[in-house]
């Protein structure tokens, strides 16, 4: 059984996940979002949700660490492509 995280880290990850979920829903409702933006927001939402389930100070399963890393890399890659003008 993993050690529970300190009480200050877990709520911050869940707060970030909730904020990203609100942004995704509002972008879908307004219809003014492109697929790279939505994909990067969903990747960040998934990463922060997994960080909320398995915070850094606990013994995290290796699959969760890999998935968090891949989701953050995907979000960062899409951000770089959007900033350089290769994706709209």
DAPEJO-V308339 format. One record per residue. N is the residue number from 1. RES is the residue in one letter. OMEGA is omega in degrees with one decimal (* if undefined). BURIAL is I if it has 16 or more other ideal C-beta (glycine too) atoms within 10 Angstrom, else O. Layout:
[[N RES OMEGA BURIAL] [N RES OMEGA BURIAL]]
This chain:
[[1 X -178.6 O] [2 X 176.5 O] [3 X 178.6 O] [4 X -179.7 O] [5 X 173.8 I] [6 X -173.0 O] [7 X -177.0 O] [8 X -175.4 O] [9 X -174.8 O] [10 X 179.4 I] [11 X 179.9 O] [12 X 177.1 O] [13 X 178.5 I] [14 X 176.6 O] [15 X 176.9 O] [16 X 178.1 I] [17 X 179.7 I] [18 X 178.9 O] [19 X 178.0 O] [20 X 177.2 I] [21 X 177.5 O] [22 X 179.3 O] [23 X 178.9 I] [24 X -179.2 I] [25 X 179.1 O] [26 X 176.3 O] [27 X 177.9 O] [28 X 179.7 O] [29 X -177.7 O] [30 X 177.6 O] [31 X -177.4 O] [32 X -176.8 O] [33 X 177.6 I] [34 X -176.0 O] [35 X 177.9 O] [36 X 178.8 I] [37 X 179.1 I] [38 X 179.9 O] [39 X 178.7 O] [40 X 177.3 I] [41 X 178.8 I] [42 X 177.1 I] [43 X 177.4 I] [44 X 177.6 I] [45 X 178.4 I] [46 X -179.7 I] [47 X -179.3 I] [48 X 175.6 I] [49 X 177.0 I] [50 X 175.8 I] [51 X 175.4 I] [52 X 178.2 I] [53 X -177.8 I] [54 X -179.2 I] [55 X -176.0 I] [56 X -175.1 O] [57 X 177.3 O] [58 X 174.9 I] [59 X -175.9 O] [60 X 174.9 I] [61 X -177.6 O] [62 X 178.6 O] [63 X 179.5 O] [64 X 178.1 O] [65 X 178.8 O] [66 X -179.2 O] [67 X 176.7 O] [68 X -179.9 I] [69 X -179.4 O] [70 X 178.6 O] [71 X 177.8 I] [72 X 176.8 I] [73 X 176.5 O] [74 X 179.7 I] [75 X 179.5 I] [76 X 178.6 O] [77 X 177.6 O] [78 X 177.3 I] [79 X 178.8 I] [80 X 179.1 O] [81 X 177.7 O] [82 X 179.9 O] [83 X 178.9 O] [84 X 176.7 O] [85 X 179.7 O] [86 X 173.1 O] [87 X -179.2 I] [88 X * O]]
